[in-house]
Amino acid sequence: MIRFTILACALLGACATAPTCPISGGRLADDLIQPGEVHFKHLWQLTDGGENAEAYWSFGGDRLVLQSRRPKEGVQCDRIYVTEDDATTRQVSNGRGVTTCSYFLPGDESVLFASTHSGHETCPEPPDRSQGYVWQIHSEYEIYTRDLASGEVRTLISGLGYDAEATISPTGDRMVFTSTRSGDIELWTCNVDGSDMRQVTDEPGYDGGAFFSHDGKQLVWRSTRFSDDNRAEEIAEYRALLERDLVRPSRMEIVVGKADGSERRQVTDLGNANFAPFFFPDDQRIIFSSNHHDTHRPAMNFDLFSIRPDGTDLQQVTFFDGERGKQFDSFPMFSPDGRFLAFSSNRGTGEAGETNVFIAEWQ
């Protein structure tokens, strides 16, 4: 079992002077709040070093589950960790293969995550980027659950192709995940025990990274945007990459629809990459990450933005703009009570590419 320590509070009484430290051990980091970040009343840095991302709240709002890659500690590809009350994190994946996309199950006694450990003993080779920036869609990915008390691991979703990116409805009854089981990268829903699978999307392109609204009636996700002028050629290129278990994520927009896939509508029309959407606590806005405002090529500056589900009233939330390779804010998720926002960022004094988990008190 591997543990690493979360940053201790750097100032005596730091947590006492702020309303509450939501997760044990975070360092008060109000100095890293950027001009224009008016929604951040306080900021805590939770991890220190490596690449830490996709930190998602427990249903009780007192823990996070996240993925972390820490090369200096010998962790060469993502593993899954949960935060503990003693200001540490505990590894809950088995260290084989590569993992991604973890989430708490209702009751907070178990977590789910995707892993390739059934097909990979060690970290798989990185994707071939001779054709530009691409993501690897490993067909070995299956979705597992781990009981946090007993350590028991069970297979939840398996089958032909890629199964990953699972999240749970706040109502606790349904799960949404991304799968290639029908031949394309589509969204599926099922009961939290894996039964009653239903395909939600059926259009060409990557549909993934979905989250439920707080009432469980809607989904928000990222979706490939093909141009009108070159649609046929772009779909052909997309399918050729998919044959090699690759996808190019550089042109995606935010989409919403009912949880059964009906009434699908595109929310953003910004260009570049728009992803990691999550509903505000009242479901009246969506927060997401985007590099649409970066005029450089390649566009590397990702900030958080918010928008209404009807596509109006776009607002920028974060304004961190470090040196090239340190310009990333993404993976936002509000705590169940809506008081805090967990997100991942390059901000701070780390090396280029270092990404840490932060928690902001929202105002």
PEWOFEN-V539096 format. One record per backbone hydrogen bond with DSSP energy under -1.0 kcal/mol. NH is the residue of the N-H (numbers start at 1). CO is the residue of the C=O. E is the energy in kcal/mol with one decimal. If there is no record, write none. Layout:
NH;CO;E
NH;CO;E
This chain:
4;89;-1.3
6;87;-2.3
7;46;-1.1
14;11;-2.6
17;13;-2.0
18;14;-1.1
26;23;-1.3
27;45;-2.7
29;43;-4.0
32;29;-2.2
33;30;-1.6
37;34;-2.4
38;36;-2.0
40;37;-1.5
41;361;-3.0
44;359;-2.8
45;27;-2.7
46;357;-3.2
51;69;-3.0
52;355;-2.4
53;67;-2.3
56;65;-2.6
58;63;-2.1
61;58;-1.0
65;56;-2.1
66;81;-2.5
67;53;-2.2
68;79;-2.3
69;51;-2.3
73;70;-1.8
74;71;-1.8
75;70;-2.2
76;74;-1.0
79;68;-1.9
81;66;-2.7
82;90;-2.0
83;64;-2.3
84;88;-2.6
87;84;-1.2
89;4;-2.3
90;82;-2.8
91;2;-2.6
92;80;-2.8
93;80;-1.2
99;78;-1.6
100;114;-2.1
103;112;-2.0
105;110;-2.5
108;105;-2.4
111;146;-1.9
112;103;-3.1
113;144;-2.1
114;100;-2.7
115;142;-2.3
116;98;-1.8
119;116;-2.2
120;116;-2.3
132;129;-1.7
135;247;-3.3
137;245;-3.2
141;138;-1.4
142;115;-2.1
143;157;-2.5
144;113;-3.2
145;154;-2.7
146;111;-2.7
147;152;-2.7
148;109;-2.6
151;147;-2.2
154;145;-2.3
156;143;-2.8
157;143;-2.0
164;178;-2.3
167;176;-2.2
169;174;-2.7
172;169;-2.4
175;190;-2.9
176;167;-2.4
177;188;-2.7
178;164;-3.0
179;186;-2.5
180;162;-1.7
183;180;-2.2
186;179;-2.6
186;184;-1.1
188;177;-2.6
189;198;-2.6
190;175;-2.0
191;195;-3.2
194;191;-2.3
198;189;-2.7
200;187;-3.0
201;187;-1.2
207;185;-1.8
208;222;-2.1
211;220;-2.1
213;218;-2.1
216;213;-1.6
219;257;-2.9
220;211;-2.2
221;255;-2.6
222;208;-2.4
223;253;-2.2
224;206;-1.6
225;251;-2.0
234;230;-2.6
235;231;-2.6
236;232;-2.1
237;233;-2.2
238;234;-2.6
239;235;-2.6
240;236;-2.0
241;237;-2.2
242;238;-2.3
243;239;-1.7
244;241;-1.4
245;242;-2.1
246;241;-2.0
247;135;-1.8
252;272;-1.7
253;223;-2.6
255;221;-2.8
256;265;-2.4
257;219;-1.9
258;262;-2.7
259;217;-2.2
261;258;-2.5
265;256;-2.6
267;254;-3.1
268;254;-1.3
274;252;-1.2
275;289;-2.4
278;287;-2.2
280;285;-2.7
283;280;-2.2
286;307;-2.7
287;278;-3.0
288;305;-2.5
289;275;-2.9
290;303;-2.3
291;273;-1.3
294;291;-1.7
302;327;-2.5
303;290;-2.2
305;288;-2.9
306;315;-3.0
307;286;-2.0
308;312;-2.6
311;308;-2.6
315;306;-2.8
317;304;-3.1
318;304;-1.5
326;323;-2.6
330;344;-2.5
333;342;-1.9
335;340;-2.9
338;335;-2.1
341;360;-2.5
342;333;-2.6
343;358;-2.4
344;330;-2.9
345;356;-2.5
346;328;-2.0
353;325;-1.7
354;351;-2.2
355;50;-2.1
356;345;-2.7
358;343;-3.2
359;44;-2.4
360;341;-2.7
361;42;-2.7
362;339;-2.7
363;39;-2.3
